[in-house]
Amino acid sequence: MYINLKDVERLARSMHAQRLDPAYIRHYLQETYQVDDKLIDTVFETVGVGKKKGVSIVEGTGKPTVRRREFT
């Protein structure tokens, strides 16, 4: 079975926009399209599933930092 990566990315992006749980999205893609974890991780990385906006981890400290916009 041939799977178009762009279609899987589009579906994952749509499901993420609906605020569905990343575990559910992973399970849905595995059961429906029979894709492996490596491909799903690649799609999640591309789409940005599982990442919180505006929060990053500072390397070496392990503490989250919040990036805020400065208004002048």
Predicted model as a PDB file, atoms N, CA, C, CB and O in Angstrom, pLDDT in the B-factor column:
MODEL        1                                                                  
ATOM      1  N   MET A   1       0.843  -1.176   0.000  1.00 65.00           N  
ATOM      2  CA  MET A   1       0.000   0.000   0.000  1.00 65.00           C  
ATOM      3  C   MET A   1       0.890   1.242   0.000  1.00 65.00           C  
ATOM      4  CB  MET A   1      -0.960  -0.004   1.220  1.00 65.00           C  
ATOM      5  O   MET A   1       1.803   1.356   0.819  1.00 65.00           O  
ATOM      6  N   TYR A   2       0.630   2.148  -0.896  1.00 78.00           N  
ATOM      7  CA  TYR A   2       1.405   3.370  -1.020  1.00 78.00           C  
ATOM      8  C   TYR A   2       0.777   4.467  -0.171  1.00 78.00           C  
ATOM      9  CB  TYR A   2       1.501   3.809  -2.492  1.00 78.00           C  
ATOM     10  O   TYR A   2      -0.425   4.718  -0.256  1.00 78.00           O  
ATOM     11  N   ILE A   3       1.598   5.118   0.649  1.00 81.00           N  
ATOM     12  CA  ILE A   3       1.117   6.185   1.524  1.00 81.00           C  
ATOM     13  C   ILE A   3       1.832   7.474   1.143  1.00 81.00           C  
ATOM     14  CB  ILE A   3       1.351   5.837   3.032  1.00 81.00           C  
ATOM     15  O   ILE A   3       3.061   7.524   1.098  1.00 81.00           O  
ATOM     16  N   ASN A   4       1.062   8.502   0.873  1.00 88.00           N  
ATOM     17  CA  ASN A   4       1.626   9.799   0.558  1.00 88.00           C  
ATOM     18  C   ASN A   4       1.907  10.529   1.877  1.00 88.00           C  
ATOM     19  CB  ASN A   4       0.664  10.625  -0.361  1.00 88.00           C  
ATOM     20  O   ASN A   4       0.990  10.747   2.669  1.00 88.00           O  
ATOM     21  N   LEU A   5       3.137  10.897   2.109  1.00 89.00           N  
ATOM     22  CA  LEU A   5       3.539  11.541   3.357  1.00 89.00           C  
ATOM     23  C   LEU A   5       2.813  12.868   3.565  1.00 89.00           C  
ATOM     24  CB  LEU A   5       5.045  11.766   3.371  1.00 89.00           C  
ATOM     25  O   LEU A   5       2.453  13.207   4.692  1.00 89.00           O  
ATOM     26  N   LYS A   6       2.600  13.611   2.498  1.00 92.00           N  
ATOM     27  CA  LYS A   6       1.893  14.899   2.609  1.00 92.00           C  
ATOM     28  C   LYS A   6       0.462  14.710   3.111  1.00 92.00           C  
ATOM     29  CB  LYS A   6       1.876  15.617   1.248  1.00 92.00           C  
ATOM     30  O   LYS A   6      -0.040  15.537   3.873  1.00 92.00           O  
ATOM     31  N   ASP A   7      -0.198  13.629   2.691  1.00 93.00           N  
ATOM     32  CA  ASP A   7      -1.555  13.365   3.157  1.00 93.00           C  
ATOM     33  C   ASP A   7      -1.571  13.042   4.646  1.00 93.00           C  
ATOM     34  CB  ASP A   7      -2.176  12.218   2.363  1.00 93.00           C  
ATOM     35  O   ASP A   7      -2.461  13.482   5.373  1.00 93.00           O  
ATOM     36  N   VAL A   8      -0.592  12.277   5.090  1.00 93.00           N  
ATOM     37  CA  VAL A   8      -0.501  11.938   6.514  1.00 93.00           C  
ATOM     38  C   VAL A   8      -0.202  13.196   7.327  1.00 93.00           C  
ATOM     39  CB  VAL A   8       0.592  10.860   6.758  1.00 93.00           C  
ATOM     40  O   VAL A   8      -0.773  13.386   8.401  1.00 93.00           O  
ATOM     41  N   GLU A   9       0.687  14.054   6.828  1.00 94.00           N  
ATOM     42  CA  GLU A   9       0.985  15.314   7.509  1.00 94.00           C  
ATOM     43  C   GLU A   9      -0.254  16.202   7.580  1.00 94.00           C  
ATOM     44  CB  GLU A   9       2.123  16.055   6.795  1.00 94.00           C  
ATOM     45  O   GLU A   9      -0.521  16.814   8.614  1.00 94.00           O  
ATOM     46  N   ARG A  10      -1.006  16.272   6.491  1.00 94.00           N  
ATOM     47  CA  ARG A  10      -2.215  17.089   6.460  1.00 94.00           C  
ATOM     48  C   ARG A  10      -3.238  16.578   7.472  1.00 94.00           C  
ATOM     49  CB  ARG A  10      -2.822  17.099   5.049  1.00 94.00           C  
ATOM     50  O   ARG A  10      -3.876  17.370   8.166  1.00 94.00           O  
ATOM     51  N   LEU A  11      -3.393  15.267   7.556  1.00 95.00           N  
ATOM     52  CA  LEU A  11      -4.329  14.685   8.507  1.00 95.00           C  
ATOM     53  C   LEU A  11      -3.888  14.941   9.946  1.00 95.00           C  
ATOM     54  CB  LEU A  11      -4.469  13.186   8.259  1.00 95.00           C  
ATOM     55  O   LEU A  11      -4.711  15.292  10.792  1.00 95.00           O  
ATOM     56  N   ALA A  12      -2.590  14.768  10.230  1.00 95.00           N  
ATOM     57  CA  ALA A  12      -2.074  15.012  11.576  1.00 95.00           C  
ATOM     58  C   ALA A  12      -2.219  16.485  11.952  1.00 95.00           C  
ATOM     59  CB  ALA A  12      -0.600  14.580  11.674  1.00 95.00           C  
ATOM     60  O   ALA A  12      -2.549  16.799  13.095  1.00 95.00           O  
ATOM     61  N   ARG A  13      -1.979  17.381  11.012  1.00 94.00           N  
ATOM     62  CA  ARG A  13      -2.135  18.815  11.268  1.00 94.00           C  
ATOM     63  C   ARG A  13      -3.597  19.153  11.568  1.00 94.00           C  
ATOM     64  CB  ARG A  13      -1.634  19.637  10.061  1.00 94.00           C  
ATOM     65  O   ARG A  13      -3.885  19.955  12.457  1.00 94.00           O  
ATOM     66  N   SER A  14      -4.508  18.544  10.829  1.00 95.00           N  
ATOM     67  CA  SER A  14      -5.931  18.767  11.042  1.00 95.00           C  
ATOM     68  C   SER A  14      -6.367  18.244  12.414  1.00 95.00           C  
ATOM     69  CB  SER A  14      -6.747  18.092   9.931  1.00 95.00           C  
ATOM     70  O   SER A  14      -7.116  18.915  13.124  1.00 95.00           O  
ATOM     71  N   MET A  15      -5.908  17.072  12.781  1.00 95.00           N  
ATOM     72  CA  MET A  15      -6.271  16.495  14.078  1.00 95.00           C  
ATOM     73  C   MET A  15      -5.661  17.300  15.220  1.00 95.00           C  
ATOM     74  CB  MET A  15      -5.814  15.031  14.164  1.00 95.00           C  
ATOM     75  O   MET A  15      -6.275  17.452  16.276  1.00 95.00           O  
ATOM     76  N   HIS A  16      -4.453  17.814  15.006  1.00 93.00           N  
ATOM     77  CA  HIS A  16      -3.802  18.638  16.028  1.00 93.00           C  
ATOM     78  C   HIS A  16      -4.545  19.963  16.196  1.00 93.00           C  
ATOM     79  CB  HIS A  16      -2.323  18.895  15.659  1.00 93.00           C  
ATOM     80  O   HIS A  16      -4.642  20.479  17.309  1.00 93.00           O  
ATOM     81  N   ALA A  17      -5.063  20.511  15.112  1.00 92.00           N  
ATOM     82  CA  ALA A  17      -5.826  21.757  15.178  1.00 92.00           C  
ATOM     83  C   ALA A  17      -7.132  21.572  15.939  1.00 92.00           C  
ATOM     84  CB  ALA A  17      -6.113  22.277  13.773  1.00 92.00           C  
ATOM     85  O   ALA A  17      -7.672  22.528  16.495  1.00 92.00           O  
ATOM     86  N   GLN A  18      -7.638  20.343  15.962  1.00 94.00           N  
ATOM     87  CA  GLN A  18      -8.842  20.034  16.721  1.00 94.00           C  
ATOM     88  C   GLN A  18      -8.534  19.762  18.189  1.00 94.00           C  
ATOM     89  CB  GLN A  18      -9.549  18.840  16.112  1.00 94.00           C  
ATOM     90  O   GLN A  18      -9.419  19.412  18.969  1.00 94.00           O  
ATOM     91  N   ARG A  19      -7.265  19.930  18.550  1.00 91.00           N  
ATOM     92  CA  ARG A  19      -6.773  19.743  19.916  1.00 91.00           C  
ATOM     93  C   ARG A  19      -6.949  18.311  20.430  1.00 91.00           C  
ATOM     94  CB  ARG A  19      -7.482  20.697  20.843  1.00 91.00           C  
ATOM     95  O   ARG A  19      -7.269  18.090  21.598  1.00 91.00           O  
ATOM     96  N   LEU A  20      -6.733  17.345  19.531  1.00 93.00           N  
ATOM     97  CA  LEU A  20      -6.790  15.953  19.935  1.00 93.00           C  
ATOM     98  C   LEU A  20      -5.471  15.562  20.578  1.00 93.00           C  
ATOM     99  CB  LEU A  20      -7.106  15.041  18.733  1.00 93.00           C  
ATOM    100  O   LEU A  20      -4.430  16.144  20.273  1.00 93.00           O  
ATOM    101  N   ASP A  21      -5.512  14.589  21.458  1.00 92.00           N  
ATOM    102  CA  ASP A  21      -4.335  14.131  22.181  1.00 92.00           C  
ATOM    103  C   ASP A  21      -3.329  13.503  21.211  1.00 92.00           C  
ATOM    104  CB  ASP A  21      -4.734  13.121  23.279  1.00 92.00           C  
ATOM    105  O   ASP A  21      -3.724  12.739  20.331  1.00 92.00           O  
ATOM    106  N   PRO A  22      -2.027  13.815  21.360  1.00 93.00           N  
ATOM    107  CA  PRO A  22      -1.024  13.224  20.463  1.00 93.00           C  
ATOM    108  C   PRO A  22      -1.002  11.697  20.500  1.00 93.00           C  
ATOM    109  CB  PRO A  22       0.346  13.748  20.818  1.00 93.00           C  
ATOM    110  O   PRO A  22      -0.699  11.061  19.491  1.00 93.00           O  
ATOM    111  N   ALA A  23      -1.319  11.104  21.650  1.00 93.00           N  
ATOM    112  CA  ALA A  23      -1.361   9.638  21.733  1.00 93.00           C  
ATOM    113  C   ALA A  23      -2.490   9.088  20.860  1.00 93.00           C  
ATOM    114  CB  ALA A  23      -1.547   9.179  23.202  1.00 93.00           C  
ATOM    115  O   ALA A  23      -2.339   8.047  20.219  1.00 93.00           O  
ATOM    116  N   TYR A  24      -3.620   9.795  20.841  1.00 94.00           N  
ATOM    117  CA  TYR A  24      -4.736   9.366  19.996  1.00 94.00           C  
ATOM    118  C   TYR A  24      -4.382   9.511  18.524  1.00 94.00           C  
ATOM    119  CB  TYR A  24      -5.999  10.176  20.318  1.00 94.00           C  
ATOM    120  O   TYR A  24      -4.697   8.629  17.724  1.00 94.00           O  
ATOM    121  N   ILE A  25      -3.729  10.616  18.153  1.00 94.00           N  
ATOM    122  CA  ILE A  25      -3.324  10.826  16.759  1.00 94.00           C  
ATOM    123  C   ILE A  25      -2.373   9.719  16.320  1.00 94.00           C  
ATOM    124  CB  ILE A  25      -2.654  12.212  16.584  1.00 94.00           C  
ATOM    125  O   ILE A  25      -2.501   9.182  15.219  1.00 94.00           O  
ATOM    126  N   ARG A  26      -1.412   9.379  17.190  1.00 94.00           N  
ATOM    127  CA  ARG A  26      -0.449   8.310  16.893  1.00 94.00           C  
ATOM    128  C   ARG A  26      -1.188   6.983  16.673  1.00 94.00           C  
ATOM    129  CB  ARG A  26       0.590   8.168  18.047  1.00 94.00           C  
ATOM    130  O   ARG A  26      -0.935   6.278  15.696  1.00 94.00           O  
ATOM    131  N   HIS A  27      -2.093   6.656  17.583  1.00 95.00           N  
ATOM    132  CA  HIS A  27      -2.838   5.404  17.483  1.00 95.00           C  
ATOM    133  C   HIS A  27      -3.676   5.365  16.209  1.00 95.00           C  
ATOM    134  CB  HIS A  27      -3.736   5.219  18.709  1.00 95.00           C  
ATOM    135  O   HIS A  27      -3.718   4.343  15.525  1.00 95.00           O  
ATOM    136  N   TYR A  28      -4.339   6.469  15.888  1.00 95.00           N  
ATOM    137  CA  TYR A  28      -5.165   6.539  14.684  1.00 95.00           C  
ATOM    138  C   TYR A  28      -4.328   6.305  13.428  1.00 95.00           C  
ATOM    139  CB  TYR A  28      -5.872   7.897  14.601  1.00 95.00           C  
ATOM    140  O   TYR A  28      -4.728   5.546  12.545  1.00 95.00           O  
ATOM    141  N   LEU A  29      -3.169   6.955  13.347  1.00 94.00           N  
ATOM    142  CA  LEU A  29      -2.326   6.786  12.169  1.00 94.00           C  
ATOM    143  C   LEU A  29      -1.793   5.362  12.057  1.00 94.00           C  
ATOM    144  CB  LEU A  29      -1.170   7.771  12.207  1.00 94.00           C  
ATOM    145  O   LEU A  29      -1.694   4.817  10.958  1.00 94.00           O  
ATOM    146  N   GLN A  30      -1.450   4.758  13.199  1.00 94.00           N  
ATOM    147  CA  GLN A  30      -0.947   3.386  13.173  1.00 94.00           C  
ATOM    148  C   GLN A  30      -2.030   2.408  12.725  1.00 94.00           C  
ATOM    149  CB  GLN A  30      -0.420   2.987  14.552  1.00 94.00           C  
ATOM    150  O   GLN A  30      -1.771   1.528  11.904  1.00 94.00           O  
ATOM    151  N   GLU A  31      -3.228   2.557  13.257  1.00 94.00           N  
ATOM    152  CA  GLU A  31      -4.289   1.614  12.937  1.00 94.00           C  
ATOM    153  C   GLU A  31      -4.869   1.826  11.539  1.00 94.00           C  
ATOM    154  CB  GLU A  31      -5.386   1.722  13.961  1.00 94.00           C  
ATOM    155  O   GLU A  31      -5.198   0.860  10.850  1.00 94.00           O  
ATOM    156  N   THR A  32      -4.992   3.071  11.124  1.00 92.00           N  
ATOM    157  CA  THR A  32      -5.629   3.353   9.843  1.00 92.00           C  
ATOM    158  C   THR A  32      -4.677   3.171   8.668  1.00 92.00           C  
ATOM    159  CB  THR A  32      -6.178   4.758   9.840  1.00 92.00           C  
ATOM    160  O   THR A  32      -5.041   2.565   7.661  1.00 92.00           O  
ATOM    161  N   TYR A  33      -3.452   3.696   8.794  1.00 91.00           N  
ATOM    162  CA  TYR A  33      -2.522   3.691   7.670  1.00 91.00           C  
ATOM    163  C   TYR A  33      -1.385   2.690   7.817  1.00 91.00           C  
ATOM    164  CB  TYR A  33      -1.953   5.055   7.492  1.00 91.00           C  
ATOM    165  O   TYR A  33      -0.558   2.564   6.914  1.00 91.00           O  
ATOM    166  N   GLN A  34      -1.327   1.973   8.945  1.00 91.00           N  
ATOM    167  CA  GLN A  34      -0.288   0.956   9.182  1.00 91.00           C  
ATOM    168  C   GLN A  34       1.119   1.535   9.025  1.00 91.00           C  
ATOM    169  CB  GLN A  34      -0.472  -0.225   8.217  1.00 91.00           C  
ATOM    170  O   GLN A  34       1.974   0.939   8.370  1.00 91.00           O  
ATOM    171  N   VAL A  35       1.349   2.701   9.631  1.00 91.00           N  
ATOM    172  CA  VAL A  35       2.671   3.324   9.581  1.00 91.00           C  
ATOM    173  C   VAL A  35       3.406   3.040  10.893  1.00 91.00           C  
ATOM    174  CB  VAL A  35       2.556   4.862   9.329  1.00 91.00           C  
ATOM    175  O   VAL A  35       2.782   2.798  11.926  1.00 91.00           O  
ATOM    176  N   ASP A  36       4.728   3.074  10.837  1.00 92.00           N  
ATOM    177  CA  ASP A  36       5.519   2.763  12.028  1.00 92.00           C  
ATOM    178  C   ASP A  36       5.798   4.021  12.849  1.00 92.00           C  
ATOM    179  CB  ASP A  36       6.839   2.091  11.630  1.00 92.00           C  
ATOM    180  O   ASP A  36       5.511   5.138  12.419  1.00 92.00           O  
ATOM    181  N   ASP A  37       6.365   3.813  14.042  1.00 93.00           N  
ATOM    182  CA  ASP A  37       6.633   4.918  14.961  1.00 93.00           C  
ATOM    183  C   ASP A  37       7.629   5.921  14.392  1.00 93.00           C  
ATOM    184  CB  ASP A  37       7.149   4.382  16.275  1.00 93.00           C  
ATOM    185  O   ASP A  37       7.518   7.119  14.652  1.00 93.00           O  
ATOM    186  N   LYS A  38       8.595   5.444  13.624  1.00 93.00           N  
ATOM    187  CA  LYS A  38       9.612   6.340  13.062  1.00 93.00           C  
ATOM    188  C   LYS A  38       8.976   7.361  12.113  1.00 93.00           C  
ATOM    189  CB  LYS A  38      10.694   5.527  12.319  1.00 93.00           C  
ATOM    190  O   LYS A  38       9.309   8.545  12.162  1.00 93.00           O  
ATOM    191  N   LEU A  39       8.068   6.906  11.256  1.00 92.00           N  
ATOM    192  CA  LEU A  39       7.392   7.810  10.331  1.00 92.00           C  
ATOM    193  C   LEU A  39       6.483   8.772  11.087  1.00 92.00           C  
ATOM    194  CB  LEU A  39       6.582   7.015   9.296  1.00 92.00           C  
ATOM    195  O   LEU A  39       6.402   9.951  10.742  1.00 92.00           O  
ATOM    196  N   ILE A  40       5.803   8.281  12.109  1.00 93.00           N  
ATOM    197  CA  ILE A  40       4.924   9.138  12.894  1.00 93.00           C  
ATOM    198  C   ILE A  40       5.734  10.201  13.631  1.00 93.00           C  
ATOM    199  CB  ILE A  40       4.106   8.301  13.892  1.00 93.00           C  
ATOM    200  O   ILE A  40       5.308  11.353  13.717  1.00 93.00           O  
ATOM    201  N   ASP A  41       6.904   9.825  14.166  1.00 92.00           N  
ATOM    202  CA  ASP A  41       7.765  10.814  14.812  1.00 92.00           C  
ATOM    203  C   ASP A  41       8.215  11.887  13.830  1.00 92.00           C  
ATOM    204  CB  ASP A  41       8.982  10.134  15.431  1.00 92.00           C  
ATOM    205  O   ASP A  41       8.293  13.063  14.188  1.00 92.00           O  
ATOM    206  N   THR A  42       8.509  11.492  12.599  1.00 93.00           N  
ATOM    207  CA  THR A  42       8.890  12.457  11.564  1.00 93.00           C  
ATOM    208  C   THR A  42       7.739  13.404  11.249  1.00 93.00           C  
ATOM    209  CB  THR A  42       9.336  11.730  10.289  1.00 93.00           C  
ATOM    210  O   THR A  42       7.944  14.609  11.104  1.00 93.00           O  
ATOM    211  N   VAL A  43       6.539  12.863  11.145  1.00 93.00           N  
ATOM    212  CA  VAL A  43       5.365  13.692  10.873  1.00 93.00           C  
ATOM    213  C   VAL A  43       5.113  14.643  12.037  1.00 93.00           C  
ATOM    214  CB  VAL A  43       4.121  12.813  10.617  1.00 93.00           C  
ATOM    215  O   VAL A  43       4.834  15.822  11.820  1.00 93.00           O  
ATOM    216  N   PHE A  44       5.206  14.143  13.275  1.00 92.00           N  
ATOM    217  CA  PHE A  44       4.992  14.990  14.454  1.00 92.00           C  
ATOM    218  C   PHE A  44       6.024  16.115  14.508  1.00 92.00           C  
ATOM    219  CB  PHE A  44       5.059  14.146  15.744  1.00 92.00           C  
ATOM    220  O   PHE A  44       5.692  17.242  14.875  1.00 92.00           O  
ATOM    221  N   GLU A  45       7.263  15.819  14.148  1.00 91.00           N  
ATOM    222  CA  GLU A  45       8.317  16.833  14.138  1.00 91.00           C  
ATOM    223  C   GLU A  45       8.006  17.915  13.099  1.00 91.00           C  
ATOM    224  CB  GLU A  45       9.691  16.185  13.846  1.00 91.00           C  
ATOM    225  O   GLU A  45       8.181  19.105  13.362  1.00 91.00           O  
ATOM    226  N   THR A  46       7.550  17.496  11.930  1.00 91.00           N  
ATOM    227  CA  THR A  46       7.232  18.434  10.862  1.00 91.00           C  
ATOM    228  C   THR A  46       6.034  19.302  11.215  1.00 91.00           C  
ATOM    229  CB  THR A  46       6.965  17.685   9.570  1.00 91.00           C  
ATOM    230  O   THR A  46       6.047  20.515  11.007  1.00 91.00           O  
ATOM    231  N   VAL A  47       5.006  18.670  11.749  1.00 91.00           N  
ATOM    232  CA  VAL A  47       3.755  19.372  12.039  1.00 91.00           C  
ATOM    233  C   VAL A  47       3.845  20.163  13.342  1.00 91.00           C  
ATOM    234  CB  VAL A  47       2.596  18.377  12.113  1.00 91.00           C  
ATOM    235  O   VAL A  47       3.200  21.202  13.479  1.00 91.00           O  
ATOM    236  N   GLY A  48       4.634  19.684  14.293  1.00 88.00           N  
ATOM    237  CA  GLY A  48       4.750  20.354  15.581  1.00 88.00           C  
ATOM    238  C   GLY A  48       3.793  19.805  16.619  1.00 88.00           C  
ATOM    239  O   GLY A  48       3.436  20.509  17.564  1.00 88.00           O  
ATOM    240  N   VAL A  49       3.375  18.572  16.462  1.00 86.00           N  
ATOM    241  CA  VAL A  49       2.471  17.947  17.426  1.00 86.00           C  
ATOM    242  C   VAL A  49       3.243  17.610  18.689  1.00 86.00           C  
ATOM    243  CB  VAL A  49       1.811  16.675  16.833  1.00 86.00           C  
ATOM    244  O   VAL A  49       4.351  17.079  18.626  1.00 86.00           O  
ATOM    245  N   GLY A  50       2.655  17.921  19.831  1.00 76.00           N  
ATOM    246  CA  GLY A  50       3.270  17.588  21.109  1.00 76.00           C  
ATOM    247  C   GLY A  50       4.130  18.695  21.679  1.00 76.00           C  
ATOM    248  O   GLY A  50       4.607  18.582  22.808  1.00 76.00           O  
ATOM    249  N   LYS A  51       4.337  19.757  20.932  1.00 68.00           N  
ATOM    250  CA  LYS A  51       5.129  20.878  21.428  1.00 68.00           C  
ATOM    251  C   LYS A  51       4.204  21.960  21.941  1.00 68.00           C  
ATOM    252  CB  LYS A  51       6.057  21.433  20.329  1.00 68.00           C  
ATOM    253  O   LYS A  51       3.168  22.242  21.340  1.00 68.00           O  
ATOM    254  N   LYS A  52       4.580  22.564  23.052  1.00 60.00           N  
ATOM    255  CA  LYS A  52       3.804  23.680  23.571  1.00 60.00           C  
ATOM    256  C   LYS A  52       4.364  24.963  22.985  1.00 60.00           C  
ATOM    257  CB  LYS A  52       3.829  23.716  25.127  1.00 60.00           C  
ATOM    258  O   LYS A  52       5.579  25.118  22.861  1.00 60.00           O  
ATOM    259  N   LYS A  53       3.498  25.863  22.633  1.00 59.00           N  
ATOM    260  CA  LYS A  53       3.932  27.112  22.026  1.00 59.00           C  
ATOM    261  C   LYS A  53       4.501  28.047  23.082  1.00 59.00           C  
ATOM    262  CB  LYS A  53       2.770  27.785  21.287  1.00 59.00           C  
ATOM    263  O   LYS A  53       3.913  28.228  24.149  1.00 59.00           O  
ATOM    264  N   GLY A  54       5.638  28.632  22.781  1.00 54.00           N  
ATOM    265  CA  GLY A  54       6.218  29.640  23.645  1.00 54.00           C  
ATOM    266  C   GLY A  54       7.026  29.109  24.806  1.00 54.00           C  
ATOM    267  O   GLY A  54       7.545  29.900  25.594  1.00 54.00           O  
ATOM    268  N   VAL A  55       7.153  27.796  24.944  1.00 53.00           N  
ATOM    269  CA  VAL A  55       7.911  27.225  26.048  1.00 53.00           C  
ATOM    270  C   VAL A  55       9.043  26.394  25.475  1.00 53.00           C  
ATOM    271  CB  VAL A  55       7.004  26.368  26.975  1.00 53.00           C  
ATOM    272  O   VAL A  55       8.832  25.585  24.571  1.00 53.00           O  
ATOM    273  N   SER A  56      10.247  26.592  26.000  1.00 55.00           N  
ATOM    274  CA  SER A  56      11.377  25.794  25.569  1.00 55.00           C  
ATOM    275  C   SER A  56      12.219  25.433  26.788  1.00 55.00           C  
ATOM    276  CB  SER A  56      12.221  26.551  24.510  1.00 55.00           C  
ATOM    277  O   SER A  56      12.137  26.090  27.826  1.00 55.00           O  
ATOM    278  N   ILE A  57      13.012  24.405  26.658  1.00 55.00           N  
ATOM    279  CA  ILE A  57      13.890  23.960  27.733  1.00 55.00           C  
ATOM    280  C   ILE A  57      15.290  24.500  27.463  1.00 55.00           C  
ATOM    281  CB  ILE A  57      13.901  22.401  27.850  1.00 55.00           C  
ATOM    282  O   ILE A  57      15.839  24.315  26.377  1.00 55.00           O  
ATOM    283  N   VAL A  58      15.854  25.164  28.455  1.00 57.00           N  
ATOM    284  CA  VAL A  58      17.203  25.687  28.323  1.00 57.00           C  
ATOM    285  C   VAL A  58      18.164  24.516  28.474  1.00 57.00           C  
ATOM    286  CB  VAL A  58      17.492  26.810  29.382  1.00 57.00           C  
ATOM    287  O   VAL A  58      18.101  23.770  29.451  1.00 57.00           O  
ATOM    288  N   GLU A  59      19.058  24.360  27.495  1.00 59.00           N  
ATOM    289  CA  GLU A  59      19.985  23.241  27.525  1.00 59.00           C  
ATOM    290  C   GLU A  59      20.897  23.318  28.744  1.00 59.00           C  
ATOM    291  CB  GLU A  59      20.815  23.206  26.248  1.00 59.00           C  
ATOM    292  O   GLU A  59      21.400  24.384  29.097  1.00 59.00           O  
ATOM    293  N   GLY A  60      21.093  22.189  29.364  1.00 57.00           N  
ATOM    294  CA  GLY A  60      21.991  22.113  30.509  1.00 57.00           C  
ATOM    295  C   GLY A  60      21.294  22.337  31.841  1.00 57.00           C  
ATOM    296  O   GLY A  60      21.716  21.776  32.853  1.00 57.00           O  
ATOM    297  N   THR A  61      20.240  23.141  31.869  1.00 61.00           N  
ATOM    298  CA  THR A  61      19.560  23.408  33.136  1.00 61.00           C  
ATOM    299  C   THR A  61      18.321  22.551  33.312  1.00 61.00           C  
ATOM    300  CB  THR A  61      19.184  24.869  33.227  1.00 61.00           C  
ATOM    301  O   THR A  61      17.979  22.183  34.436  1.00 61.00           O  
ATOM    302  N   GLY A  62      17.648  22.231  32.228  1.00 59.00           N  
ATOM    303  CA  GLY A  62      16.431  21.440  32.310  1.00 59.00           C  
ATOM    304  C   GLY A  62      15.235  22.239  32.778  1.00 59.00           C  
ATOM    305  O   GLY A  62      14.163  21.678  33.005  1.00 59.00           O  
ATOM    306  N   LYS A  63      15.407  23.554  32.926  1.00 61.00           N  
ATOM    307  CA  LYS A  63      14.315  24.399  33.390  1.00 61.00           C  
ATOM    308  C   LYS A  63      13.614  25.029  32.191  1.00 61.00           C  
ATOM    309  CB  LYS A  63      14.835  25.491  34.357  1.00 61.00           C  
ATOM    310  O   LYS A  63      14.268  25.493  31.257  1.00 61.00           O  
ATOM    311  N   PRO A  64      12.281  25.045  32.218  1.00 60.00           N  
ATOM    312  CA  PRO A  64      11.567  25.673  31.102  1.00 60.00           C  
ATOM    313  C   PRO A  64      11.647  27.185  31.182  1.00 60.00           C  
ATOM    314  CB  PRO A  64      10.104  25.230  31.083  1.00 60.00           C  
ATOM    315  O   PRO A  64      11.611  27.769  32.265  1.00 60.00           O  
ATOM    316  N   THR A  65      11.753  27.799  30.034  1.00 62.00           N  
ATOM    317  CA  THR A  65      11.717  29.248  29.958  1.00 62.00           C  
ATOM    318  C   THR A  65      10.577  29.641  29.033  1.00 62.00           C  
ATOM    319  CB  THR A  65      13.077  29.827  29.460  1.00 62.00           C  
ATOM    320  O   THR A  65      10.340  28.988  28.017  1.00 62.00           O  
ATOM    321  N   VAL A  66       9.894  30.678  29.378  1.00 63.00           N  
ATOM    322  CA  VAL A  66       8.767  31.134  28.580  1.00 63.00           C  
ATOM    323  C   VAL A  66       9.226  32.327  27.751  1.00 63.00           C  
ATOM    324  CB  VAL A  66       7.543  31.505  29.479  1.00 63.00           C  
ATOM    325  O   VAL A  66       9.726  33.320  28.279  1.00 63.00           O  
ATOM    326  N   ARG A  67       9.042  32.202  26.438  1.00 63.00           N  
ATOM    327  CA  ARG A  67       9.392  33.305  25.557  1.00 63.00           C  
ATOM    328  C   ARG A  67       8.175  34.201  25.422  1.00 63.00           C  
ATOM    329  CB  ARG A  67       9.875  32.794  24.164  1.00 63.00           C  
ATOM    330  O   ARG A  67       7.131  33.769  24.933  1.00 63.00           O  
ATOM    331  N   ARG A  68       8.303  35.419  25.845  1.00 67.00           N  
ATOM    332  CA  ARG A  68       7.203  36.368  25.769  1.00 67.00           C  
ATOM    333  C   ARG A  68       7.558  37.491  24.813  1.00 67.00           C  
ATOM    334  CB  ARG A  68       6.865  36.928  27.159  1.00 67.00           C  
ATOM    335  O   ARG A  68       8.714  37.899  24.696  1.00 67.00           O  
ATOM    336  N   ARG A  69       6.555  37.966  24.152  1.00 69.00           N  
ATOM    337  CA  ARG A  69       6.773  39.074  23.240  1.00 69.00           C  
ATOM    338  C   ARG A  69       6.844  40.361  24.048  1.00 69.00           C  
ATOM    339  CB  ARG A  69       5.651  39.149  22.167  1.00 69.00           C  
ATOM    340  O   ARG A  69       6.096  40.548  25.007  1.00 69.00           O  
ATOM    341  N   GLU A  70       7.736  41.228  23.658  1.00 72.00           N  
ATOM    342  CA  GLU A  70       7.852  42.527  24.310  1.00 72.00           C  
ATOM    343  C   GLU A  70       7.166  43.577  23.447  1.00 72.00           C  
ATOM    344  CB  GLU A  70       9.341  42.899  24.555  1.00 72.00           C  
ATOM    345  O   GLU A  70       7.438  43.698  22.253  1.00 72.00           O  
ATOM    346  N   PHE A  71       6.290  44.317  24.063  1.00 72.00           N  
ATOM    347  CA  PHE A  71       5.588  45.374  23.344  1.00 72.00           C  
ATOM    348  C   PHE A  71       6.212  46.722  23.693  1.00 72.00           C  
ATOM    349  CB  PHE A  71       4.073  45.364  23.684  1.00 72.00           C  
ATOM    350  O   PHE A  71       6.402  47.038  24.867  1.00 72.00           O  
ATOM    351  N   THR A  72       6.523  47.499  22.691  1.00 62.00           N  
ATOM    352  CA  THR A  72       7.138  48.799  22.951  1.00 62.00           C  
ATOM    353  C   THR A  72       6.240  49.923  22.526  1.00 62.00           C  
ATOM    354  CB  THR A  72       8.464  48.913  22.245  1.00 62.00           C  
ATOM    355  O   THR A  72       6.601  51.091  22.673  1.00 62.00           O  
TER     356      THR A  72                                                      
ENDMDL                                                                          
END                                                                             
